[in-house]
């Protein structure tokens, strides 16, 4: 007989599955099973030429298990940070894609809301106009320090989303105008709130997240990525100065925030391995929440 998957919501984590009423009862044994599966994923990852995980706290495994099983009922906030050109955006996009695939597979309501730290740059469009170009502006304005961002607003938005409240997010124009459009995009609270950016794990904002993730990268890979991006953004001769400033400021403001990370991700791991790892996490969710369907 054909099976029917009805549209479901994981937002409340009182998972409205279409199987037996006792299927959602999560006990200590289930949590331990999930923890063991997570440890297995980490151990298998170590065998890769370029492992995805460089570090993960043991207590993070326990917390992950509780969110995955639905023991924790509210939304989860994930903060991802790293230096410029570390690969944090690529990693984030691959995680989001894996989540969206899972959502489509089971006809779920939206599972994830992305909040981009870069959209919280202060509007400096007047300064760009006065300088004559973004390249000239960038020579005299530091974009690579926390005070260039309105982190207090970012933290407020994340906290509101976790509480289940919709918020209007800003949108920063990265094309070289330094314009920030406030109240640009309506963000609806979902099961997962994910944020990535340079200063996501700094002391001003780290407490907004349940999971703090740092993406690490080698000097060589970072430099190659940066100058390719600089060319795309028409930074011109200012690129060298911007790069030197970014890396020097990272020593002060970004690298120290790695100590706040519950896990460190390899920014040079392959995208295929990012996606495969994410899929393994969703296999656990499938086992817990979607292993049965009602036949009709």
C-alpha positions in Angstrom: 0.0 0.0 0.0 1.3 3.5 -0.7 2.5 5.6 2.2 1.6 9.2 2.8 3.9 11.9 4.3 1.8 14.7 5.6 3.3 18.2 6.0 4.8 18.5 9.5 6.5 21.1 11.7 9.6 20.5 13.8 9.4 24.0 15.3 7.8 22.8 18.6 9.8 19.6 18.5 6.6 17.9 19.7 7.1 16.2 16.4 3.8 15.9 14.6 4.7 12.7 12.8 2.2 10.5 11.2 3.0 7.3 13.1 2.2 5.7 16.4 1.5 8.0 19.3 4.4 6.5 21.4 6.9 7.1 18.6 7.9 10.5 20.0 8.7 9.3 23.5 12.4 10.2 23.9 14.2 8.4 26.8 17.7 8.3 28.1 18.5 5.2 26.1 17.6 7.0 22.9 19.8 9.9 23.8 22.7 7.5 24.5 22.2 5.8 21.1 22.3 9.1 19.3 25.4 10.1 21.2 27.1 6.9 20.2 26.1 7.6 16.6 27.6 11.1 16.8 30.8 9.8 18.2 31.0 7.3 15.3 30.6 10.1 12.8 33.5 12.0 14.4 35.7 8.9 14.4 34.9 8.1 10.7 35.7 11.7 9.9 39.2 11.4 11.3 40.0 8.9 8.6 39.5 11.5 5.8 42.6 13.2 4.2 41.1 16.5 5.2 38.7 15.8 8.1 35.7 18.1 8.5 36.1 18.3 12.3 39.4 19.6 13.8 38.0 19.8 17.3 34.7 19.1 19.1 34.0 19.2 22.8 32.5 16.0 24.4 29.7 18.0 26.0 28.8 19.3 22.6 28.0 15.8 21.6 25.6 15.5 24.5 23.9 18.8 23.6 23.6 17.8 20.0 22.0 14.6 21.0 19.4 16.4 23.1 18.5 18.8 20.2 18.4 16.0 17.6 16.1 13.8 19.8 13.8 16.7 20.5 14.5 16.7 24.3 15.2 20.4 23.9 11.9 21.9 22.7 12.9 25.4 21.5 14.8 26.5 18.4 18.5 26.1 18.2 20.9 29.0 17.5 24.1 28.2 15.7 26.9 30.7 15.3 29.7 30.2 12.8 32.8 32.4 12.7 36.2 32.5 11.1 38.7 34.8 9.4 38.1 36.4 6.1 38.2 33.8 3.3 38.3 31.0 5.8 35.4 29.1 4.1 32.8 29.9 6.7 30.2 31.0 4.2 30.8 27.9 2.0 30.4 25.6 5.0 27.3 27.5 6.1 25.7 27.3 2.6 26.4 23.6 2.4 24.8 23.0 5.8 21.8 25.0 4.7 21.4 23.1 1.5 21.5 19.8 3.3 18.8 21.1 5.7 16.7 22.3 2.8 17.0 18.9 1.1 15.8 17.2 4.3 12.9 19.6 4.5 11.8 18.9 0.9 12.2 15.1 1.4 9.7 15.0 4.2 7.4 17.9 3.1 8.3 19.9 6.2 7.6 23.6 6.9 10.8 25.7 6.6 13.4 24.5 9.1 16.1 27.1 8.9 16.5 30.9 9.1 19.9 32.4 8.1 21.1 35.6 9.6 24.2 37.0 7.9 26.6 39.0 10.1 27.8 41.0 7.1 24.4 42.6 6.9 25.0 44.3 10.2 27.8 46.5 8.9 26.9 50.1 9.8 25.8 52.1 6.7 28.8 54.2 5.5 27.4 55.2 2.1 28.0 58.9 2.8 31.6 58.2 3.5 32.0 56.2 0.3 30.5 59.0 -1.7 32.8 61.5 0.0 35.9 59.3 -0.7 34.9 59.0 -4.4 35.0 55.2 -4.4 34.7 52.2 -2.1 38.4 51.5 -2.8 39.4 54.9 -1.4 37.0 54.6 1.4 38.5 51.2 2.4 41.9 52.7 2.7 40.9 54.9 5.6 38.0 53.0 7.2 38.5 49.7 9.1 36.0 47.1 8.1 37.7 44.4 10.0 36.9 45.3 13.6 33.8 44.5 15.7 32.9 48.2 16.0 32.2 48.2 12.2 29.2 46.1 12.9 26.0 46.7 14.9 26.5 43.5 16.9 23.9 44.5 19.6 21.2 44.6 16.9 22.4 41.2 15.6 22.2 39.6 19.0 18.8 41.1 19.6 17.5 39.6 16.4 18.8 36.2 17.1 17.3 36.1 20.6 14.0 37.2 19.2 14.0 34.5 16.6 14.9 31.8 19.2 11.9 33.1 21.3 9.7 32.5 18.3 9.2 36.1 17.2 9.6 37.3 13.6 12.1 40.1 12.9 12.9 42.4 10.0 16.6 41.9 9.0 18.8 44.5 7.4 20.6 44.0 4.1 24.1 45.3 3.4 25.1 46.1 -0.2 28.4 44.3 -0.8 28.8 45.8 -4.3 30.8 48.7 -3.0 28.2 51.3 -2.0 28.4 50.5 1.8 24.6 51.0 1.9 22.6 49.1 4.6 18.9 48.7 4.0 17.2 48.4 7.4 14.0 46.4 7.8 14.7 44.7 4.4 13.8 41.1 4.9 11.2 39.5 7.2 12.7 36.5 9.0 10.3 33.9 10.3 11.4 31.9 13.3 12.2 28.3 12.5 13.7 25.2 14.2 17.2 26.3 13.3 18.7 29.8 13.4 22.1 30.0 11.8 24.5 33.0 11.7 27.9 33.3 10.2 30.5 36.1 10.0 33.8 37.4 11.2 32.8 38.3 14.7 30.0 35.9 15.4 31.9 34.3 18.4 33.2 37.5 20.0 32.3 38.1 23.6 29.6 40.6 22.7 27.4 38.1 21.0 28.6 34.5 21.6 26.0 33.9 24.4 23.2 34.1 21.9 24.2 30.8 20.4 23.7 27.2 21.6 26.5 26.0 19.3 29.6 28.1 18.6 31.5 26.9 15.5 34.9 28.2 14.3 36.1 27.6 10.7 39.9 27.4 10.5 42.1 27.8 7.4 45.7 27.8 6.5 47.5 31.0 5.6 48.1 29.9 2.0 44.5 28.9 1.3 43.2 32.1 2.9 45.5 34.4 0.9 44.6 32.7 -2.4 40.9 33.0 -1.7 41.1 36.6 -0.5 42.8 38.0 -3.6 40.4 36.1 -5.9 37.5 37.7 -4.1 39.1 41.1 -4.0 39.4 41.1 -7.8 35.7 40.2 -8.1 34.8 43.2 -5.8 37.0 45.6 -7.7 39.2 46.5 -4.7 42.0 47.3 -7.0 45.3 48.5 -5.5 43.6 48.7 -2.1 43.4 44.9 -1.9 46.9 44.4 -0.4 46.3 47.0 2.3 42.8 45.5 3.1 44.3 42.0 3.3 47.1 43.0 5.6 44.7 44.9 7.8 42.3 42.0 7.9 44.9 39.4 8.9 46.5 41.7 11.5 43.1 42.6 13.0 42.1 38.9 13.0 45.0 38.2 15.4 43.3 40.7 17.8 39.6 40.2 17.3 38.9 36.9 15.5 41.4 34.2 16.3 41.0 34.7 20.0 37.3 34.0 19.6 38.1 30.4 18.6 38.4 29.7 22.3 34.6 30.2 22.5 34.0 27.5 19.9 32.4 24.2 20.9 33.7 22.8 17.6 36.3 23.8 15.0 35.7 23.0 11.3 38.3 22.5 8.7 37.9 25.4 6.1 39.8 23.3 3.6 37.7 20.2 3.7 35.9 19.3 0.5 32.4 20.5 0.0 31.4 16.9 -0.7 32.6 16.0 2.8 30.7 18.9 4.3 27.5 17.6 2.6 28.1 14.0 3.5 28.7 14.8 7.1 25.5 16.9 7.3 23.6 14.0 5.7 24.8 11.7 8.4 23.3 14.0 11.0 20.0 13.9 9.1 20.1 10.1 9.0 19.9 10.3 12.8 16.9 12.5 12.5 15.3 10.2 10.1 15.8 7.3 12.4 14.3 9.1 15.4 11.4 11.0 13.8 10.7 9.5 10.4 11.5 5.8 10.5 7.8 4.9 10.0 4.9 6.2 7.9 1.3 5.4 8.1 0.1 3.3 5.2 -3.1 4.4 3.5 
